[in-house]
Structures are given as C-alpha cells and as structure tokens.
Amino acid sequence: MTFSILAQDLGTGQCGGAAATGALCVGGWVLRGDSRAGMSASQGAAPSTLWGEDALEMMRAGAGAAQALNALVAADRGREHRQLALLDRAGNTAAHTGARNTGWKGALAAPGLVVAGNMLAGPQVLDALRDGFLAATGPLSARLLAALVSAQAAGGDIRGLQSAAILVVGNDAPPLSLRVDWAEDPITSLSALHDRSQSGDYAAWLPTVPTRNTPERGHD
C-alpha cells in the first residue's frame, strides 16, 4: 500500500525520505528522521510506528542500520505483516519485507539509498523510484520528489494515491517536513507545497532558525 525512499546527500550530509500511499497520512505513519541517527520508513499491512522510532533510537546510540533492523524484526511476532527500511548516518542501509504483506512487495538497498514498497503494480515501481532519484538534480528534497513522480508513473500503489510526504534532516539546516495527508493527486499537491517552501518569505526566514551546528541562531 506504500512506496518509500530513504537517501543520503553526500554533499550536504543531509538524510531524507519520501513516501506515498493509497491511504491517509503517510508522513505521520511511515517517515521518521533524526540528523544524529538517520532515517526510517516503517510501513506494511500492519505498520509499526514503534519500529521506526526504536530504530532511530538504536542508531543514535551507535547501532548500524542492519543491526537495528535485525534486532527489531527478531523481537516482533508481527514481523511478517510489516516492512521496514533504514538508513544510518554512515550511509548503511537495510530492509525487511514480511511475507504477509500484500504483493507486489519488496525492497532494493544500496549504500546511501534504499527503496521499499508493498501493494505495488510490480517491481518496476521500485526501479523507477530508485532511478528517478538518481537521475534528478538539485537539492535532496527535489530529488526525492522526482523519485515519487517516477514511481507513480511506473504504476505506483495499485489502489491509486491519497497522501504523500517528504522529510529531510541535517545538522546544518532546519528539518524540512512536508505532508499532504489527503488529496486527489497528492504528489502534485506535495510538489506545489515543496515549491512554496523553497521560495519567498518562508525560505528567507529559514537561515535564522537554530540548527544542531548553529544552536545560537536568531534574529539580529
């Protein structure tokens, strides 16, 4: 019912994720991020927000993506109903897809990039999600958005889409958390919201916001 991507920007050190689904509120359900830990995307037939949050806590304490994922999956008797993708701060990735998620389902993991999905039109959706990101240019958020567009063009969620979201975190910039919790065309709505976030008064205000590397920031 969901497709998601987690990726690292080697130039800025940022980590980001994007997701879209045929249900409501994908950003709140699926994506979690912490610049001290990395990113998680927890989804599936019975998604556990605890998986995503606990994975970040483990990675913040020093666990790698695979170590955190294996610990969570092994401890949960409901694991076959769930899907989890992780990206740690070192760029390591890991993914789990439970057998009782609805097909087509799967994941593709590489250093600095992991894509996952279930209830998809086919494996070409994940290929498009990955390739759309790799072919895009610009800031991490724009490339994540391009990945969603490519995945939807390849068939996306077999039910169509209701919600979409982007989350980007880093030590040198405030978090970018954009959510369209319901729309008839959520990726188009998310694109419009993204454009607004990158210009005008909002974009001009962002450099005054404290970050982990510049906690003293404020208005002069």
C-alpha positions, 0 to 999 in steps of 0.5 A: 500500500506504500512506496518509500525512499530513504537517501543520503546527500553526500554533499550536504550530509543531509538524510531524507525520505519520501513516501506515498500511499493509497491511504491517509497520512503517510508522513505521520505513519511511515517517515521518521528522521533524526540528523544524529541517527538517520532515517526510517520508513516503517510501513506494511499491512500492519505498520509499526510506528514503534519500529521506526522510532526504536530504530532511530533510537538504536542508531543514535546510540551507535547501532548500524542500520542492519543491526537495528533492523535485525534486532527489531524484526527478531523481537516482533511476532508481527514481523511478517505483516510489516516492512521496514527500511533504514538508513544510518548516518554512515550511509548503511542501509537495510530492509525487511519485507514480511511475507504477509504483506500484500504483493507486489512487495519488496525492497532494493538497498544500496549504500546511501539509498534504499527503496521499499514498497508493498501493494505495488503494480510490480517491481518496476515501481521500485526501479523507477523510484530508485532511478528517478532519484538518481537521475534528478538534480538539485537539492535532496528534497527535489530529488526525492520528489522526482523519485515519487513522480517516477514511481507513480508513473511506473504504476505506483500503489495499485489502489491509486494515491491519497497522501504523500510526504517528504522529510529531510534532516541535517545538522546544518539546516532546519528539518524540512517536513512536508505532508499532504495527508489527503488529496486527489493527486497528492504528489502534485499537491506535495510538489506545489507545497515543496515549491512554496517552501523553497521560495519567498518569505518562508525560505528567507526566514529559514537561515535564522532558525537554530540548527544542531551546528548553529544552536545560537541562531536568531534574529539580529 
